[in-house]
Amino acid sequence: MSAAEGGRRTALVTGASGGIGRGVALALAREGFDVAVHYRRSREGAEETARLARTFGVDALTVQGDVTDPEAAARIVREAHAAFRGLGVLVNNVGNYVHKPWIETTVEEWRDMLDSNLSATFYTCREAVPLMRAAGWGRVVNLGYAGAQHLVARPGIVPYAVAKSGVIVLTRAIAKSEAGTGVSANVVSPGVIETSVSQPLREIPAGRLGTVEELTDAVLTFVRASDYVTGQVLEVAGGWNL
């Protein structure tokens, strides 16, 4: 059953006040999805994302909260679900990043990397997936990191890489447990994108940065696909980390 047939052309994108999150939210709006734009602090940015989304003729709203807090994450999902009377798509984009030698990583940085990248994804999925299952249709797309599934050593981003590897394991567990319910769960793993904090261009075989549009196209690939396409990782990385 397609999203159009199921009438659940609604989506929640975390961390959508700018950058990749905004790009994903607008791509979904262009596809005809009503969009809940999540933000933690950047209210102005989130409201601008929602305004731009409405130019595509869809409904858009903003939802605020700290998705590293399990209760707040659950509330955000429930708010989006209630506002749209259903939630068809969840895109987990939130995730902080730190680049430094692993031995210099503080305990606070370690916890933040795992909380923002992995725990937040778990909290929103835990709340959203049962709602999707009950409706008989849902698409979960979690943002990973190119190379995470290959366990490539990246000594400068150890907690980030560990968290993103966990996102893949979590996503595959959701995919297997929800197989046959109409709900799929997949990972889009960006490499070095034009919005990336670190841009080691010399390491990229393609010789250029990836665009936000290329990344959002990958997200839409999983949203459009049938639920038989599940538990997969799609890298948007120009050959980086292979």
C-alpha positions as CSV (number, residue, x, y, z in Angstrom):
1,M,0.0,0.0,0.0
2,S,1.4,3.4,-1.0
3,A,1.4,6.5,1.2
4,A,-1.2,8.0,-1.1
5,E,-3.5,5.0,-0.8
6,G,-3.1,4.9,2.9
7,G,-3.7,8.6,3.3
8,R,-0.7,9.0,5.6
9,R,1.3,11.6,3.7
10,T,2.6,13.0,6.9
11,A,6.1,13.3,8.2
12,L,8.2,14.3,11.2
13,V,11.8,15.4,10.6
14,T,14.0,15.9,13.6
15,G,16.6,18.8,13.6
16,A,14.9,20.5,10.7
17,S,15.5,24.1,11.4
18,G,18.3,24.2,8.8
19,G,20.9,22.3,6.8
20,I,20.1,18.7,6.0
21,G,17.0,18.5,8.1
22,R,15.5,21.5,6.3
23,G,16.4,20.0,3.0
24,V,14.7,16.7,3.9
25,A,11.6,18.5,5.2
26,L,11.3,20.5,2.0
27,A,11.8,17.5,-0.2
28,L,9.0,15.7,1.6
29,A,6.8,18.8,1.3
30,R,7.5,18.8,-2.4
31,E,6.3,15.2,-2.5
32,G,3.0,16.3,-0.9
33,F,3.7,15.3,2.7
34,D,2.5,17.5,5.6
35,V,5.6,18.1,7.7
36,A,6.3,18.5,11.4
37,V,9.5,20.5,11.7
38,H,11.3,19.6,14.9
39,Y,13.8,22.0,16.6
40,R,15.4,22.3,19.9
41,R,16.6,25.9,20.1
42,S,16.4,27.4,16.6
43,R,12.7,28.4,16.6
44,E,13.2,31.1,13.9
45,G,14.9,28.6,11.6
46,A,12.2,26.0,12.2
47,E,9.5,28.5,11.5
48,E,11.2,29.4,8.2
49,T,11.4,25.7,7.2
50,A,7.7,25.4,7.9
51,R,7.0,28.5,5.9
52,L,9.0,27.2,2.9
53,A,7.2,23.9,3.2
54,R,3.8,25.5,3.0
55,T,4.8,27.0,-0.4
56,F,4.3,23.5,-1.8
57,G,0.7,23.5,-0.7
58,V,1.0,21.2,2.3
59,D,0.5,21.8,6.0
60,A,3.5,22.4,8.2
61,L,4.0,22.9,11.9
62,T,6.9,23.2,14.3
63,V,7.5,21.0,17.3
64,Q,10.0,21.9,20.0
65,G,12.0,19.7,22.4
66,D,15.1,17.9,23.3
67,V,15.0,14.4,21.7
68,T,17.8,13.2,23.9
69,D,15.1,13.3,26.7
70,P,13.0,10.2,26.3
71,E,9.8,11.9,27.5
72,A,10.3,14.9,25.3
73,A,11.0,12.7,22.3
74,A,7.8,10.7,22.8
75,R,5.8,13.9,23.2
76,I,7.2,15.3,20.0
77,V,6.1,12.2,18.1
78,R,2.7,12.3,19.7
79,E,2.2,16.0,18.9
80,A,3.0,15.4,15.2
81,H,0.7,12.3,15.1
82,A,-2.1,14.2,16.8
83,A,-1.8,17.3,14.6
84,F,-1.8,15.3,11.4
85,R,-4.1,12.5,12.6
86,G,-1.4,10.1,11.7
87,L,2.3,9.8,11.1
88,G,3.6,8.1,8.0
89,V,7.3,9.1,7.9
90,L,9.9,9.6,10.6
91,V,13.3,11.0,9.6
92,N,15.9,11.1,12.4
93,N,18.4,13.7,11.5
94,V,19.5,15.0,14.9
95,G,23.1,14.2,15.9
96,N,25.9,16.2,17.2
97,Y,29.5,15.8,16.0
98,V,32.9,16.2,17.5
99,H,36.3,15.7,15.9
100,K,39.3,15.1,18.1
101,P,41.6,12.2,19.1
102,W,39.6,9.6,20.9
103,I,41.9,9.7,24.0
104,E,41.1,13.4,24.4
105,T,37.4,12.9,24.2
106,T,35.7,13.9,27.4
107,V,33.1,11.9,29.2
108,E,30.6,14.6,28.5
109,E,31.4,14.6,24.8
110,W,31.1,10.8,24.7
111,R,27.7,10.9,26.3
112,D,26.5,13.7,24.0
113,M,27.5,11.8,20.9
114,L,25.7,8.7,22.0
115,D,22.7,10.5,23.3
116,S,22.1,12.8,20.3
117,N,22.9,10.3,17.6
118,L,21.7,7.0,19.0
119,S,19.5,7.4,22.0
120,A,17.4,10.1,20.4
121,T,16.8,7.8,17.4
122,F,15.8,5.0,19.7
123,Y,13.4,7.3,21.7
124,T,11.5,8.6,18.6
125,C,11.4,5.2,16.9
126,R,10.0,3.6,20.1
127,E,7.1,6.0,20.1
128,A,6.5,6.2,16.3
129,V,6.8,2.6,15.1
130,P,3.8,1.2,17.1
131,L,1.7,4.1,15.7
132,M,2.8,3.3,12.1
133,R,2.2,-0.5,12.7
134,A,-1.3,0.2,13.9
135,A,-2.0,2.3,10.7
136,G,-0.5,-0.4,8.5
137,W,2.0,1.9,6.8
138,G,5.2,3.7,7.8
139,R,8.6,4.6,6.7
140,V,11.5,5.2,9.2
141,V,14.6,6.7,7.7
142,N,17.5,7.2,10.1
143,L,20.6,9.2,9.2
144,G,23.9,7.3,9.6
145,Y,27.4,7.9,8.6
146,A,29.3,6.6,5.5
147,G,31.5,3.7,6.5
148,A,29.8,2.9,9.8
149,Q,28.5,-0.5,8.6
150,H,32.1,-1.4,7.5
151,L,33.5,-0.6,10.9
152,V,36.2,1.6,9.3
153,A,38.6,2.9,12.0
154,R,38.2,6.7,12.4
155,P,40.3,7.6,15.5
156,G,39.2,11.2,15.3
157,I,35.5,10.6,15.6
158,V,35.2,7.4,17.7
159,P,32.0,8.2,19.7
160,Y,30.3,9.5,16.6
161,A,31.2,6.4,14.6
162,V,30.2,4.2,17.5
163,A,26.8,5.9,17.8
164,K,26.1,5.7,14.0
165,S,27.1,2.0,13.9
166,G,24.5,1.6,16.7
167,V,21.9,3.4,14.5
168,I,22.4,0.8,11.8
169,V,22.0,-2.1,14.3
170,L,18.9,-0.5,15.7
171,T,17.4,0.2,12.3
172,R,18.0,-3.3,11.2
173,A,16.3,-4.6,14.3
174,I,13.3,-2.5,13.7
175,A,13.2,-3.6,10.0
176,K,13.2,-7.3,11.0
177,S,10.7,-7.0,13.8
178,E,8.3,-4.9,11.6
179,A,8.7,-6.9,8.4
180,G,5.3,-7.7,7.0
181,T,3.5,-4.9,8.9
182,G,3.7,-2.3,6.2
183,V,6.5,-0.5,8.1
184,S,10.0,-0.2,6.8
185,A,13.2,1.1,8.4
186,N,16.3,2.1,6.5
187,V,19.5,4.2,6.9
188,V,20.8,6.9,4.7
189,S,24.5,7.4,5.4
190,P,26.0,10.7,4.3
191,G,29.7,11.2,3.6
192,V,31.1,14.6,3.4
193,I,28.2,16.9,2.4
194,E,28.3,20.6,1.6
195,T,27.0,21.4,5.1
196,S,29.5,19.1,6.9
197,V,31.6,20.6,9.7
198,S,34.6,18.7,8.5
199,Q,35.3,18.6,4.7
200,P,38.3,16.4,3.9
201,L,37.9,16.8,0.1
202,R,41.2,15.0,-0.7
203,E,39.9,11.8,0.8
204,I,36.8,11.7,-1.4
205,P,37.3,9.6,-4.6
206,A,34.6,11.5,-6.4
207,G,36.6,14.7,-5.9
208,R,33.8,16.8,-4.6
209,L,31.4,17.4,-1.8
210,G,27.9,15.8,-1.8
211,T,24.9,18.1,-2.0
212,V,22.0,18.3,0.3
213,E,19.8,17.5,-2.7
214,E,21.6,14.3,-3.4
215,L,21.1,13.3,0.3
216,T,17.4,14.1,0.3
217,D,17.0,12.1,-2.9
218,A,18.3,9.1,-1.1
219,V,15.8,9.7,1.8
220,L,13.0,9.9,-0.8
221,T,14.1,6.6,-2.3
222,F,13.3,4.8,0.9
223,V,10.1,6.8,1.5
224,R,8.8,5.9,-2.0
225,A,9.9,2.2,-1.9
226,S,7.7,-0.6,-0.8
227,D,8.0,-2.0,2.7
228,Y,9.8,-5.0,1.1
229,V,12.8,-2.7,0.9
230,T,13.9,-2.6,4.6
231,G,16.9,-2.9,6.8
232,Q,19.1,-1.3,4.1
233,V,22.0,1.2,4.2
234,L,22.4,3.7,1.3
235,E,25.6,5.7,1.3
236,V,25.7,9.1,-0.3
237,A,29.5,9.6,-0.1
238,G,31.2,9.6,-3.5
239,G,33.2,6.5,-2.7
240,W,34.4,7.8,0.7
241,N,35.2,5.2,3.4
242,L,34.9,2.2,1.1
